[in-house]
Amino acid sequence: MRLLKKELNLEKCPILYHRDFTSESVESDFDIRGGEWTVVNNWLVGKNRDNSAAMIISKDNYFGNVMLDFKASTILPCTHDINAMWSGNWDYETNTRGTAYVAGIQGWWHGKVGFEKSPNYELNVATPLFNFHPGKVYHIQMGSIDGHVFIIVDGNLILEVTDPNPIDTSENGKIGFEAYCTQVRFSDLYIKGIDYDVTDENYSPEF
């Protein structure tokens, strides 16, 4: 997958975590921080009626450049917000998300593929140019390389952005999923390190 000045070697990315979602794996590997989260036939199902980020987050940290690789869909009649976070931390006293990269599809109130950086949310990027179908299962890959954030859906690069002040991934390593006034489901989660090559960018004359 070609990114700006990088070639992402998707088949070579090392697997840091992979387990089927079961009641046992969720209890041992994740913390529920809001909403209702259950497991149905190896799908992690999140429900939340409030306009808030009801999160389930990893107990372990995954430091460094990481990518989340998973399948997901909304659960009809819900039509929006398939969101995840990485390179994050959690304030357990206030039960709020701290530093993190957050990305998703069909969100940001207007059906956009988007990205935001918490907790200040001063860096936001979004586009409406993705033809989303509620209830459809999507293969989503999202992550970052030293602040170079990317979102890939069904093998197509949908969004990339470079953060001028990257998160310190040596100190922030939580990953998580979010239910924001919706019903969503996730499966086949892989947390991966990132294998990539730096590339040169240039044009060949066309005339």
LUMDO-315576 format. One record per residue (C-alpha): residue in one letter; x, y, z. Coordinates in pm, 1 decimal. Layout:
BEGIN
   resn         xx         yy         zz
      A          X          Y          Z
...
END
This chain:
BEGIN
   resn         xx         yy         zz
      M        0.0        0.0        0.0
      R      157.0      324.8     -116.5
      L      142.5      614.8      124.5
      L      304.3      954.8       86.4
      K      679.4      878.7       81.0
      K      620.9      532.9      227.2
      E      540.7      183.3      107.1
      L      335.0       -2.0      367.2
      N      413.6     -374.3      354.4
      L       82.6     -509.5      478.3
      E      174.5     -876.0      444.6
      K      490.2     -834.9      652.1
      C      346.2     -649.3      950.6
      P      417.2     -854.2     1266.8
      I      118.2     -966.2     1472.3
      L      125.3     -831.9     1827.5
      Y     -218.6     -958.8     1931.8
      H     -488.0    -1180.2     1784.7
      R     -766.3    -1370.7     1958.6
      D    -1123.0    -1440.8     1864.2
      F    -1367.1    -1233.1     2061.6
      T    -1522.4    -1449.4     2330.9
      S    -1664.0    -1364.7     2669.5
      E    -1342.1    -1500.6     2821.1
      S    -1105.7    -1304.8     2595.1
      V    -1295.8     -980.4     2647.4
      E    -1290.4    -1026.4     3025.0
      S     -918.2    -1105.4     3033.0
      D     -790.2     -862.4     2768.2
      F    -1018.4     -555.8     2776.8
      D    -1175.0     -300.8     3010.8
      I    -1528.9     -179.0     2945.7
      R    -1536.7      196.1     3013.7
      G    -1889.9      277.9     2896.6
      G    -2186.7      146.5     2703.9
      E    -2293.6     -214.8     2673.8
      W    -2044.9     -463.0     2526.2
      T    -2122.6     -828.4     2463.5
      V    -1996.5    -1109.4     2241.1
      V    -2224.3    -1275.5     1986.8
      N    -2077.8    -1549.4     1763.7
      N    -1724.0    -1404.6     1793.0
      W    -1847.3    -1052.6     1720.6
      L    -1778.3     -786.3     1980.6
      V    -2105.6     -590.8     1993.8
      G    -2117.4     -236.8     2130.4
      K    -2435.0      -43.8     2212.6
      N    -2467.0      313.5     2338.0
      R    -2763.1      550.5     2301.4
      D    -2577.6      857.9     2431.9
      N    -2383.3     1117.3     2236.1
      S    -2061.2     1009.6     2401.5
      A    -1769.0      780.3     2332.5
      A    -1853.1      456.3     2514.7
      M    -1522.9      273.7     2498.1
      I    -1380.5      -71.0     2544.2
      I    -1001.8      -53.6     2576.1
      S     -713.1     -296.6     2593.8
      K     -566.3     -384.2     2931.0
      D     -224.5     -422.2     2772.1
      N      -28.5     -152.3     2593.7
      Y       95.3     -183.7     2236.1
      F      374.0       69.3     2205.0
      G      541.7      196.9     1891.1
      N      394.8      227.7     1542.7
      V       86.1        5.6     1532.7
      M     -201.6      -79.0     1302.6
      L     -546.3     -214.0     1390.1
      D     -673.0     -469.5     1138.5
      F    -1034.4     -580.0     1188.3
      K    -1378.0     -631.7     1037.7
      A    -1673.9     -421.4     1144.4
      S    -2025.8     -310.7     1060.5
      T    -2307.9     -109.6     1202.4
      I    -2604.9     -308.8     1330.0
      L    -2925.5     -204.1     1158.4
      P    -3118.9       14.2     1199.2
      C    -2806.0      207.7     1304.5
      T    -2628.7      382.9     1021.6
      H    -2319.7      554.2     1161.0
      D    -1989.3      553.4     1349.3
      I    -1743.8      265.1     1329.2
      N    -1461.8      410.3     1540.5
      A    -1140.7      287.0     1698.7
      M     -839.7      431.4     1880.2
      W     -471.3      348.4     1916.9
      S     -156.2      498.5     2068.4
      G     -380.9      601.1     2354.9
      N     -404.4      626.4     2729.0
      W     -694.6      635.5     2970.0
      D     -760.1      848.9     3277.1
      Y     -921.2      600.1     3513.0
      E    -1003.4      867.3     3771.8
      T    -1219.1     1069.8     3531.6
      N    -1299.9      770.1     3307.1
      T    -1208.8      970.1     2997.6
      R     -978.9      916.8     2705.2
      G     -647.6     1097.1     2725.4
      T     -393.5     1119.6     2445.5
      A     -492.6      901.5     2148.2
      Y     -539.9      877.2     1776.6
      V     -906.5      812.1     1691.8
      A    -1033.0      724.2     1346.2
      G    -1349.9      589.6     1192.9
      I    -1591.5      568.0      904.7
      Q    -1938.9      717.2      869.1
      G    -1890.2      944.5     1166.5
      W    -1831.6     1306.3     1256.8
      W    -2209.4     1371.0     1248.0
      H    -2220.8     1397.2      868.7
      G    -2124.3     1053.6      742.6
      K    -1751.8     1111.2      702.7
      V    -1436.9      905.7      713.9
      G    -1235.9     1090.3      973.3
      F     -950.4     1118.1     1215.2
      E     -897.8     1317.7     1533.0
      K     -634.3     1351.5     1800.6
      S     -744.0     1360.2     2161.5
      P     -762.3     1506.6     2416.8
      N     -754.8     1858.4     2268.4
      Y     -911.4     1769.2     1930.9
      E     -725.2     2051.0     1758.9
      L     -616.6     1818.0     1477.6
      N     -918.3     1690.9     1281.5
      V     -945.8     1558.5      926.6
      A    -1258.1     1425.8      753.8
      T    -1402.1     1358.9      410.2
      P    -1755.3     1265.2      298.0
      L    -1624.7     1091.2      -15.6
      F    -1679.2      729.8       93.0
      N    -1984.9      538.5      -20.8
      F    -2088.8      376.1      306.5
      H    -2357.8      106.9      333.7
      P    -2515.7       54.5      677.6
      G    -2497.6     -305.9      791.8
      K    -2223.5     -400.1      544.7
      V    -1914.3     -569.1      688.0
      Y    -1597.1     -375.5      609.7
      H    -1234.0     -479.1      641.5
      I    -1064.6     -183.5      809.9
      Q     -695.9     -117.8      865.8
      M     -594.2      196.6     1051.9
      G     -277.4      304.8     1224.3
      S       14.2      544.1     1217.6
      I      384.7      562.9     1142.6
      D      550.2      832.6     1353.4
      G      233.6     1042.5     1329.3
      H      155.5      954.8      966.0
      V     -202.5      832.0     1010.5
      F     -379.8      616.2      751.5
      I     -720.3      453.2      706.6
      I     -762.1      165.9      459.0
      V    -1105.8       16.9      387.0
      D    -1143.4     -303.8      184.9
      G     -793.3     -262.0       46.5
      N     -835.7      101.3      -60.0
      L     -654.1      393.9       99.6
      I     -930.7      631.1      209.5
      L     -745.9      890.3      417.1
      E     -396.4      980.9      530.1
      V     -268.1     1274.1      733.7
      T       62.8     1367.7      891.5
      D       56.8     1493.0     1248.6
      P      317.0     1771.1     1296.0
      N      337.0     1684.9     1667.0
      P      319.5     1305.3     1681.0
      I      201.6     1119.4     1987.9
      D      482.3      965.1     2192.4
      T      408.4      600.6     2118.6
      S      664.8      484.7     2374.5
      E      429.1      603.9     2649.8
      N       82.1      569.3     2492.5
      G      -18.2      220.4     2390.1
      K     -386.1      154.2     2458.0
      I     -612.7       48.1     2172.2
      G     -989.6       44.7     2184.2
      F    -1324.6       47.0     2011.6
      E    -1604.3      297.3     2049.6
      A    -1983.7      302.9     2035.1
      Y    -2107.2      659.8     1981.7
      C    -2488.1      677.4     1984.6
      T    -2500.2      362.8     1774.5
      Q    -2486.1      -16.0     1765.2
      V    -2169.3     -158.2     1609.2
      R    -1986.8     -488.1     1592.9
      F    -1620.8     -587.1     1546.6
      S    -1444.0     -913.8     1469.4
      D    -1112.6    -1066.7     1353.2
      L     -899.5     -814.9     1541.3
      Y     -527.4     -812.1     1474.9
      I     -301.5     -558.1     1642.5
      K        9.8     -533.9     1429.4
      G      342.0     -362.7     1421.6
      I      411.5     -180.1     1097.0
      D      659.1     -284.1      829.7
      Y      727.7      -13.6      571.8
      D      989.8      127.6      340.2
      V     1072.1      492.8      280.7
      T     1022.9      580.9      -86.4
      D     1119.0      861.0     -320.2
      E      842.7     1063.5     -482.7
      N      888.9     1214.9     -827.9
      Y      703.8     1262.9    -1153.3
      S      808.1     1140.2    -1493.9
      P      748.9     1400.4    -1767.0
      E      417.9     1339.0    -1947.5
      F      490.6     1554.0    -2253.6
END
